[in-house]
C-alpha cells in the first residue's frame, strides 16, 4: 500500500514524474540497481570508518532542481587486512592490540563492519536536521536501517543504509517540503549476484553481520532477471 500510494502521488504531481524521467540504472561493478531521474554522476572517493580505517567508495549522485539523490557504496573487502596490519603494529596498552578472536577480529575489524550502518546514519543525526523516524527495515530481503529527517527549511530527507556482500550502501534523497516524500528512491533498490542478475532472497532476510561475515551460509535466492 505504501509503495502504491507513493507512485500515485508522483503521477498526480503536476509534471514531476514526466519531467524527471525516472529510470532503473544497473551498477554491476557495485552489485546493485537503483532508479534515478536521469544519469547519475559517479565519483571515486574514500570512506573513513568508525574506527578510522580508510575504504574505497563510489558516490552515485544526481540533482534535479532543488531535489538531490545519492548512493554511496563503500567496499569493506580490504578491512580484514587493514585490521590485521593495525593489530601487528599496535602499541602496548591499546585495546585494539587484542586479537579479538572470531567475534571482534584483529584490530576490531569485524566490530567496525558490523556497526557500519549505524555509523553511517549517526552522521545525519549530528547535522542540522530534526529526526522524525528511525527504524530497522529491509529492501528485497536485505536488512537495513531507515532514517527520516526534516530540515529547518522544511525539506524532507530520507536516508537508508544496508550491507550486502561486504559493501555498505547509503542512499540519501532530499526534496523540498512541498514535494511528495522521496521514498520511491529507496524502494527501487535492488541487489545483483556475481553474474549481474537481479536477485531476491527466499528463505530468510540477509544480514551483513551474519551472512556477510560468514557466520551463517548465504541464504538461498531466486534470480528475477539478467543484465
ChimeraX commands (.cxc) that place a marker at each C-alpha (Angstrom):
marker #1 position 0.00,0.00,0.00 radius 0.5
marker #1 position 2.79,2.41,0.89 radius 0.5
marker #1 position 4.56,1.87,-2.42 radius 0.5
marker #1 position 1.30,2.27,-4.36 radius 0.5
marker #1 position 0.48,5.50,-2.56 radius 0.5
marker #1 position 3.88,6.98,-3.43 radius 0.5
marker #1 position 3.53,6.06,-7.09 radius 0.5
marker #1 position 0.07,7.59,-7.24 radius 0.5
marker #1 position 1.37,10.75,-5.56 radius 0.5
marker #1 position 4.14,11.06,-8.15 radius 0.5
marker #1 position 1.74,10.59,-11.03 radius 0.5
marker #1 position -0.64,13.19,-9.66 radius 0.5
marker #1 position 2.10,15.73,-9.00 radius 0.5
marker #1 position 1.93,18.17,-11.96 radius 0.5
marker #1 position 4.72,17.42,-14.43 radius 0.5
marker #1 position 7.02,15.88,-11.82 radius 0.5
marker #1 position 7.09,12.22,-12.89 radius 0.5
marker #1 position 7.34,13.00,-16.61 radius 0.5
marker #1 position 9.92,15.75,-16.26 radius 0.5
marker #1 position 12.26,13.73,-14.10 radius 0.5
marker #1 position 12.12,10.58,-16.27 radius 0.5
marker #1 position 12.80,8.03,-13.56 radius 0.5
marker #1 position 14.64,5.01,-14.93 radius 0.5
marker #1 position 16.33,1.94,-13.48 radius 0.5
marker #1 position 20.12,2.07,-13.60 radius 0.5
marker #1 position 22.20,-1.08,-13.13 radius 0.5
marker #1 position 25.63,-0.73,-11.50 radius 0.5
marker #1 position 27.15,-4.16,-11.89 radius 0.5
marker #1 position 30.56,-3.15,-10.51 radius 0.5
marker #1 position 28.93,-2.41,-7.16 radius 0.5
marker #1 position 26.24,-5.11,-7.25 radius 0.5
marker #1 position 23.05,-3.06,-7.18 radius 0.5
marker #1 position 20.36,-1.36,-9.22 radius 0.5
marker #1 position 18.53,1.87,-8.42 radius 0.5
marker #1 position 16.11,4.29,-10.02 radius 0.5
marker #1 position 17.36,7.81,-10.75 radius 0.5
marker #1 position 15.57,10.70,-12.51 radius 0.5
marker #1 position 18.41,10.92,-15.05 radius 0.5
marker #1 position 22.00,9.76,-15.48 radius 0.5
marker #1 position 23.90,9.94,-12.16 radius 0.5
marker #1 position 27.43,11.24,-11.84 radius 0.5
marker #1 position 29.95,8.71,-10.47 radius 0.5
marker #1 position 32.72,9.91,-8.16 radius 0.5
marker #1 position 35.55,7.87,-6.65 radius 0.5
marker #1 position 36.31,8.68,-3.03 radius 0.5
marker #1 position 37.49,7.25,0.29 radius 0.5
marker #1 position 35.31,6.43,3.28 radius 0.5
marker #1 position 36.69,6.71,6.80 radius 0.5
marker #1 position 35.03,4.11,9.03 radius 0.5
marker #1 position 34.12,4.47,12.69 radius 0.5
marker #1 position 37.50,3.02,13.73 radius 0.5
marker #1 position 39.23,5.23,11.14 radius 0.5
marker #1 position 40.00,2.60,8.54 radius 0.5
marker #1 position 40.12,4.02,5.01 radius 0.5
marker #1 position 37.98,2.20,2.48 radius 0.5
marker #1 position 37.41,2.80,-1.25 radius 0.5
marker #1 position 33.98,4.11,-2.15 radius 0.5
marker #1 position 31.91,5.40,-5.06 radius 0.5
marker #1 position 29.23,8.05,-4.93 radius 0.5
marker #1 position 26.40,7.97,-7.49 radius 0.5
marker #1 position 24.69,11.36,-7.37 radius 0.5
marker #1 position 22.17,13.47,-9.25 radius 0.5
marker #1 position 20.49,16.83,-8.75 radius 0.5
marker #1 position 17.19,17.82,-10.34 radius 0.5
marker #1 position 16.34,21.36,-9.42 radius 0.5
marker #1 position 16.06,21.53,-5.62 radius 0.5
marker #1 position 15.95,17.71,-5.30 radius 0.5
marker #1 position 19.12,15.71,-4.58 radius 0.5
marker #1 position 19.69,11.97,-4.81 radius 0.5
marker #1 position 22.82,9.99,-3.99 radius 0.5
marker #1 position 24.01,6.45,-3.31 radius 0.5
marker #1 position 27.36,5.94,-1.61 radius 0.5
marker #1 position 28.83,2.43,-1.90 radius 0.5
marker #1 position 31.74,1.51,0.39 radius 0.5
marker #1 position 33.85,-1.60,-0.24 radius 0.5
marker #1 position 34.77,-3.36,3.03 radius 0.5
marker #1 position 36.70,-6.22,1.39 radius 0.5
marker #1 position 40.09,-4.79,2.46 radius 0.5
marker #1 position 39.04,-4.17,6.05 radius 0.5
marker #1 position 40.27,-7.51,7.42 radius 0.5
marker #1 position 43.77,-6.99,6.02 radius 0.5
marker #1 position 43.85,-3.46,7.43 radius 0.5
marker #1 position 42.74,-4.78,10.81 radius 0.5
marker #1 position 45.47,-7.41,10.89 radius 0.5
marker #1 position 48.10,-4.83,9.90 radius 0.5
marker #1 position 46.94,-2.47,12.67 radius 0.5
marker #1 position 46.94,-5.31,15.21 radius 0.5
marker #1 position 50.52,-6.27,14.34 radius 0.5
marker #1 position 51.76,-2.70,14.76 radius 0.5
marker #1 position 49.59,-1.91,17.77 radius 0.5
marker #1 position 51.43,-0.05,20.59 radius 0.5
marker #1 position 51.32,-1.58,24.09 radius 0.5
marker #1 position 48.28,-0.62,26.12 radius 0.5
marker #1 position 45.98,-0.05,23.15 radius 0.5
marker #1 position 42.81,-2.15,23.44 radius 0.5
marker #1 position 42.99,-2.97,19.74 radius 0.5
marker #1 position 46.20,-4.94,20.42 radius 0.5
marker #1 position 43.93,-7.82,21.41 radius 0.5
marker #1 position 43.50,-10.49,18.76 radius 0.5
marker #1 position 39.73,-10.22,19.13 radius 0.5
marker #1 position 39.15,-13.79,18.00 radius 0.5
marker #1 position 36.20,-14.81,15.85 radius 0.5
marker #1 position 33.86,-12.27,17.41 radius 0.5
marker #1 position 35.75,-9.00,17.10 radius 0.5
marker #1 position 38.71,-9.79,14.84 radius 0.5
marker #1 position 42.23,-8.33,14.89 radius 0.5
marker #1 position 42.14,-4.55,15.10 radius 0.5
marker #1 position 38.38,-4.82,15.85 radius 0.5
marker #1 position 37.71,-5.00,12.12 radius 0.5
marker #1 position 34.59,-7.19,12.48 radius 0.5
marker #1 position 33.16,-4.81,15.06 radius 0.5
marker #1 position 33.81,-1.94,12.67 radius 0.5
marker #1 position 31.99,-3.67,9.82 radius 0.5
marker #1 position 29.02,-4.73,11.97 radius 0.5
marker #1 position 28.48,-1.15,13.07 radius 0.5
marker #1 position 28.84,0.40,9.62 radius 0.5
marker #1 position 25.10,1.06,9.06 radius 0.5
marker #1 position 24.63,2.70,12.45 radius 0.5
marker #1 position 27.78,4.78,11.99 radius 0.5
marker #1 position 26.62,5.99,8.57 radius 0.5
marker #1 position 23.24,7.14,9.86 radius 0.5
marker #1 position 24.67,8.66,13.04 radius 0.5
marker #1 position 26.37,11.28,10.87 radius 0.5
marker #1 position 22.98,12.63,9.83 radius 0.5
marker #1 position 21.75,12.81,13.44 radius 0.5
marker #1 position 24.51,15.32,14.18 radius 0.5
marker #1 position 23.59,17.60,11.30 radius 0.5
marker #1 position 21.08,20.45,11.01 radius 0.5
marker #1 position 18.10,18.09,10.89 radius 0.5
marker #1 position 15.19,17.03,13.05 radius 0.5
marker #1 position 14.79,13.25,13.25 radius 0.5
marker #1 position 11.18,12.19,12.69 radius 0.5
marker #1 position 11.70,8.42,12.42 radius 0.5
marker #1 position 14.46,5.82,12.71 radius 0.5
marker #1 position 13.65,2.18,12.03 radius 0.5
marker #1 position 15.03,-1.22,11.13 radius 0.5
marker #1 position 13.78,-2.19,7.66 radius 0.5
marker #1 position 14.65,-4.42,4.73 radius 0.5
marker #1 position 14.76,-3.99,0.97 radius 0.5
marker #1 position 14.43,-7.05,-1.29 radius 0.5
marker #1 position 15.09,-9.24,1.76 radius 0.5
marker #1 position 18.33,-7.47,2.79 radius 0.5
marker #1 position 18.25,-5.81,6.20 radius 0.5
marker #1 position 18.85,-2.11,6.57 radius 0.5
marker #1 position 18.26,0.98,8.68 radius 0.5
marker #1 position 15.97,3.82,7.60 radius 0.5
marker #1 position 16.10,7.42,8.79 radius 0.5
marker #1 position 13.60,10.22,8.15 radius 0.5
marker #1 position 14.64,13.81,8.73 radius 0.5
marker #1 position 13.35,17.34,8.27 radius 0.5
marker #1 position 15.50,20.38,7.61 radius 0.5
marker #1 position 14.99,23.83,9.08 radius 0.5
marker #1 position 13.70,24.95,5.69 radius 0.5
marker #1 position 11.03,22.24,5.72 radius 0.5
marker #1 position 12.94,19.93,3.38 radius 0.5
marker #1 position 12.40,16.18,3.60 radius 0.5
marker #1 position 15.43,13.91,3.79 radius 0.5
marker #1 position 15.28,10.12,3.63 radius 0.5
marker #1 position 18.42,8.10,4.34 radius 0.5
marker #1 position 18.74,4.34,4.04 radius 0.5
marker #1 position 21.75,2.17,4.88 radius 0.5
marker #1 position 22.28,-1.53,4.10 radius 0.5
marker #1 position 25.12,-4.05,3.98 radius 0.5
marker #1 position 25.32,-6.66,1.23 radius 0.5
marker #1 position 28.28,-8.81,0.19 radius 0.5
marker #1 position 30.62,-6.74,2.36 radius 0.5
marker #1 position 29.60,-3.44,0.83 radius 0.5
marker #1 position 27.86,-0.59,2.63 radius 0.5
marker #1 position 25.12,1.22,0.70 radius 0.5
marker #1 position 23.99,4.64,1.91 radius 0.5
marker #1 position 21.09,6.17,-0.01 radius 0.5
marker #1 position 20.10,9.80,0.51 radius 0.5
marker #1 position 17.16,11.64,-1.04 radius 0.5
marker #1 position 16.43,15.28,-0.22 radius 0.5
marker #1 position 13.44,17.22,-1.58 radius 0.5
marker #1 position 11.59,20.43,-0.64 radius 0.5
marker #1 position 8.73,20.12,1.79 radius 0.5
marker #1 position 6.23,20.80,-0.98 radius 0.5
marker #1 position 7.34,17.66,-2.88 radius 0.5
marker #1 position 6.00,14.13,-2.33 radius 0.5
marker #1 position 8.10,12.06,0.09 radius 0.5
marker #1 position 11.03,10.60,-1.94 radius 0.5
marker #1 position 10.54,7.03,-0.70 radius 0.5
marker #1 position 10.43,5.65,-4.23 radius 0.5
marker #1 position 14.19,6.21,-4.50 radius 0.5
marker #1 position 14.91,3.88,-1.58 radius 0.5
marker #1 position 12.26,1.35,-2.54 radius 0.5
marker #1 position 13.72,0.89,-6.02 radius 0.5
marker #1 position 16.97,-0.50,-4.59 radius 0.5
marker #1 position 17.76,-3.97,-5.93 radius 0.5
marker #1 position 20.60,-6.45,-5.49 radius 0.5
marker #1 position 22.71,-8.25,-8.09 radius 0.5
marker #1 position 24.64,-11.51,-7.87 radius 0.5
marker #1 position 28.17,-12.02,-9.19 radius 0.5
marker #1 position 26.81,-12.53,-12.72 radius 0.5
marker #1 position 24.95,-9.21,-12.66 radius 0.5
marker #1 position 21.47,-10.73,-12.28 radius 0.5
marker #1 position 18.81,-9.17,-10.06 radius 0.5
marker #1 position 18.16,-11.43,-7.07 radius 0.5
marker #1 position 15.78,-11.72,-4.12 radius 0.5
marker #1 position 16.40,-13.91,-1.08 radius 0.5
marker #1 position 13.73,-16.53,-0.47 radius 0.5
marker #1 position 14.42,-18.32,2.83 radius 0.5
marker #1 position 15.32,-15.54,5.25 radius 0.5
marker #1 position 16.44,-11.94,5.39 radius 0.5
marker #1 position 20.11,-11.41,4.52 radius 0.5
marker #1 position 22.18,-9.97,7.38 radius 0.5
marker #1 position 25.53,-8.31,6.84 radius 0.5
marker #1 position 26.56,-9.17,10.40 radius 0.5
marker #1 position 25.92,-12.90,9.97 radius 0.5
marker #1 position 25.79,-13.85,6.29 radius 0.5
marker #1 position 28.17,-11.13,5.13 radius 0.5
marker #1 position 30.83,-12.13,7.65 radius 0.5
marker #1 position 30.37,-15.86,7.05 radius 0.5
marker #1 position 28.83,-16.75,10.42 radius 0.5
marker #1 position 25.98,-18.44,8.52 radius 0.5
marker #1 position 25.83,-19.55,4.87 radius 0.5
marker #1 position 24.34,-17.06,2.45 radius 0.5
marker #1 position 20.55,-17.60,2.17 radius 0.5
marker #1 position 19.03,-19.12,-0.96 radius 0.5
marker #1 position 17.75,-16.65,-3.54 radius 0.5
marker #1 position 15.90,-16.56,-6.82 radius 0.5
marker #1 position 17.05,-14.73,-9.93 radius 0.5
marker #1 position 14.46,-12.31,-11.28 radius 0.5
marker #1 position 16.31,-11.03,-14.32 radius 0.5
marker #1 position 19.70,-10.67,-16.00 radius 0.5
marker #1 position 21.84,-7.81,-17.12 radius 0.5
marker link #1:1,2 radius 0.2
marker link #1:2,3 radius 0.2
marker link #1:3,4 radius 0.2
marker link #1:4,5 radius 0.2
marker link #1:5,6 radius 0.2
marker link #1:6,7 radius 0.2
marker link #1:7,8 radius 0.2
marker link #1:8,9 radius 0.2
marker link #1:9,10 radius 0.2
marker link #1:10,11 radius 0.2
marker link #1:11,12 radius 0.2
marker link #1:12,13 radius 0.2
marker link #1:13,14 radius 0.2
marker link #1:14,15 radius 0.2
marker link #1:15,16 radius 0.2
marker link #1:16,17 radius 0.2
marker link #1:17,18 radius 0.2
marker link #1:18,19 radius 0.2
marker link #1:19,20 radius 0.2
marker link #1:20,21 radius 0.2
marker link #1:21,22 radius 0.2
marker link #1:22,23 radius 0.2
marker link #1:23,24 radius 0.2
marker link #1:24,25 radius 0.2
marker link #1:25,26 radius 0.2
marker link #1:26,27 radius 0.2
marker link #1:27,28 radius 0.2
marker link #1:28,29 radius 0.2
marker link #1:29,30 radius 0.2
marker link #1:30,31 radius 0.2
marker link #1:31,32 radius 0.2
marker link #1:32,33 radius 0.2
marker link #1:33,34 radius 0.2
marker link #1:34,35 radius 0.2
marker link #1:35,36 radius 0.2
marker link #1:36,37 radius 0.2
marker link #1:37,38 radius 0.2
marker link #1:38,39 radius 0.2
marker link #1:39,40 radius 0.2
marker link #1:40,41 radius 0.2
marker link #1:41,42 radius 0.2
marker link #1:42,43 radius 0.2
marker link #1:43,44 radius 0.2
marker link #1:44,45 radius 0.2
marker link #1:45,46 radius 0.2
marker link #1:46,47 radius 0.2
marker link #1:47,48 radius 0.2
marker link #1:48,49 radius 0.2
marker link #1:49,50 radius 0.2
marker link #1:50,51 radius 0.2
marker link #1:51,52 radius 0.2
marker link #1:52,53 radius 0.2
marker link #1:53,54 radius 0.2
marker link #1:54,55 radius 0.2
marker link #1:55,56 radius 0.2
marker link #1:56,57 radius 0.2
marker link #1:57,58 radius 0.2
marker link #1:58,59 radius 0.2
marker link #1:59,60 radius 0.2
marker link #1:60,61 radius 0.2
marker link #1:61,62 radius 0.2
marker link #1:62,63 radius 0.2
marker link #1:63,64 radius 0.2
marker link #1:64,65 radius 0.2
marker link #1:65,66 radius 0.2
marker link #1:66,67 radius 0.2
marker link #1:67,68 radius 0.2
marker link #1:68,69 radius 0.2
marker link #1:69,70 radius 0.2
marker link #1:70,71 radius 0.2
marker link #1:71,72 radius 0.2
marker link #1:72,73 radius 0.2
marker link #1:73,74 radius 0.2
marker link #1:74,75 radius 0.2
marker link #1:75,76 radius 0.2
marker link #1:76,77 radius 0.2
marker link #1:77,78 radius 0.2
marker link #1:78,79 radius 0.2
marker link #1:79,80 radius 0.2
marker link #1:80,81 radius 0.2
marker link #1:81,82 radius 0.2
marker link #1:82,83 radius 0.2
marker link #1:83,84 radius 0.2
marker link #1:84,85 radius 0.2
marker link #1:85,86 radius 0.2
marker link #1:86,87 radius 0.2
marker link #1:87,88 radius 0.2
marker link #1:88,89 radius 0.2
marker link #1:89,90 radius 0.2
marker link #1:90,91 radius 0.2
marker link #1:91,92 radius 0.2
marker link #1:92,93 radius 0.2
marker link #1:93,94 radius 0.2
marker link #1:94,95 radius 0.2
marker link #1:95,96 radius 0.2
marker link #1:96,97 radius 0.2
marker link #1:97,98 radius 0.2
marker link #1:98,99 radius 0.2
marker link #1:99,100 radius 0.2
marker link #1:100,101 radius 0.2
marker link #1:101,102 radius 0.2
marker link #1:102,103 radius 0.2
marker link #1:103,104 radius 0.2
marker link #1:104,105 radius 0.2
marker link #1:105,106 radius 0.2
marker link #1:106,107 radius 0.2
marker link #1:107,108 radius 0.2
marker link #1:108,109 radius 0.2
marker link #1:109,110 radius 0.2
marker link #1:110,111 radius 0.2
marker link #1:111,112 radius 0.2
marker link #1:112,113 radius 0.2
marker link #1:113,114 radius 0.2
marker link #1:114,115 radius 0.2
marker link #1:115,116 radius 0.2
marker link #1:116,117 radius 0.2
marker link #1:117,118 radius 0.2
marker link #1:118,119 radius 0.2
marker link #1:119,120 radius 0.2
marker link #1:120,121 radius 0.2
marker link #1:121,122 radius 0.2
marker link #1:122,123 radius 0.2
marker link #1:123,124 radius 0.2
marker link #1:124,125 radius 0.2
marker link #1:125,126 radius 0.2
marker link #1:126,127 radius 0.2
marker link #1:127,128 radius 0.2
marker link #1:128,129 radius 0.2
marker link #1:129,130 radius 0.2
marker link #1:130,131 radius 0.2
marker link #1:131,132 radius 0.2
marker link #1:132,133 radius 0.2
marker link #1:133,134 radius 0.2
marker link #1:134,135 radius 0.2
marker link #1:135,136 radius 0.2
marker link #1:136,137 radius 0.2
marker link #1:137,138 radius 0.2
marker link #1:138,139 radius 0.2
marker link #1:139,140 radius 0.2
marker link #1:140,141 radius 0.2
marker link #1:141,142 radius 0.2
marker link #1:142,143 radius 0.2
marker link #1:143,144 radius 0.2
marker link #1:144,145 radius 0.2
marker link #1:145,146 radius 0.2
marker link #1:146,147 radius 0.2
marker link #1:147,148 radius 0.2
marker link #1:148,149 radius 0.2
marker link #1:149,150 radius 0.2
marker link #1:150,151 radius 0.2
marker link #1:151,152 radius 0.2
marker link #1:152,153 radius 0.2
marker link #1:153,154 radius 0.2
marker link #1:154,155 radius 0.2
marker link #1:155,156 radius 0.2
marker link #1:156,157 radius 0.2
marker link #1:157,158 radius 0.2
marker link #1:158,159 radius 0.2
marker link #1:159,160 radius 0.2
marker link #1:160,161 radius 0.2
marker link #1:161,162 radius 0.2
marker link #1:162,163 radius 0.2
marker link #1:163,164 radius 0.2
marker link #1:164,165 radius 0.2
marker link #1:165,166 radius 0.2
marker link #1:166,167 radius 0.2
marker link #1:167,168 radius 0.2
marker link #1:168,169 radius 0.2
marker link #1:169,170 radius 0.2
marker link #1:170,171 radius 0.2
marker link #1:171,172 radius 0.2
marker link #1:172,173 radius 0.2
marker link #1:173,174 radius 0.2
marker link #1:174,175 radius 0.2
marker link #1:175,176 radius 0.2
marker link #1:176,177 radius 0.2
marker link #1:177,178 radius 0.2
marker link #1:178,179 radius 0.2
marker link #1:179,180 radius 0.2
marker link #1:180,181 radius 0.2
marker link #1:181,182 radius 0.2
marker link #1:182,183 radius 0.2
marker link #1:183,184 radius 0.2
marker link #1:184,185 radius 0.2
marker link #1:185,186 radius 0.2
marker link #1:186,187 radius 0.2
marker link #1:187,188 radius 0.2
marker link #1:188,189 radius 0.2
marker link #1:189,190 radius 0.2
marker link #1:190,191 radius 0.2
marker link #1:191,192 radius 0.2
marker link #1:192,193 radius 0.2
marker link #1:193,194 radius 0.2
marker link #1:194,195 radius 0.2
marker link #1:195,196 radius 0.2
marker link #1:196,197 radius 0.2
marker link #1:197,198 radius 0.2
marker link #1:198,199 radius 0.2
marker link #1:199,200 radius 0.2
marker link #1:200,201 radius 0.2
marker link #1:201,202 radius 0.2
marker link #1:202,203 radius 0.2
marker link #1:203,204 radius 0.2
marker link #1:204,205 radius 0.2
marker link #1:205,206 radius 0.2
marker link #1:206,207 radius 0.2
marker link #1:207,208 radius 0.2
marker link #1:208,209 radius 0.2
marker link #1:209,210 radius 0.2
marker link #1:210,211 radius 0.2
marker link #1:211,212 radius 0.2
marker link #1:212,213 radius 0.2
marker link #1:213,214 radius 0.2
marker link #1:214,215 radius 0.2
marker link #1:215,216 radius 0.2
marker link #1:216,217 radius 0.2
marker link #1:217,218 radius 0.2
marker link #1:218,219 radius 0.2
marker link #1:219,220 radius 0.2
marker link #1:220,221 radius 0.2
marker link #1:221,222 radius 0.2
marker link #1:222,223 radius 0.2
marker link #1:223,224 radius 0.2
marker link #1:224,225 radius 0.2
marker link #1:225,226 radius 0.2
marker link #1:226,227 radius 0.2
view
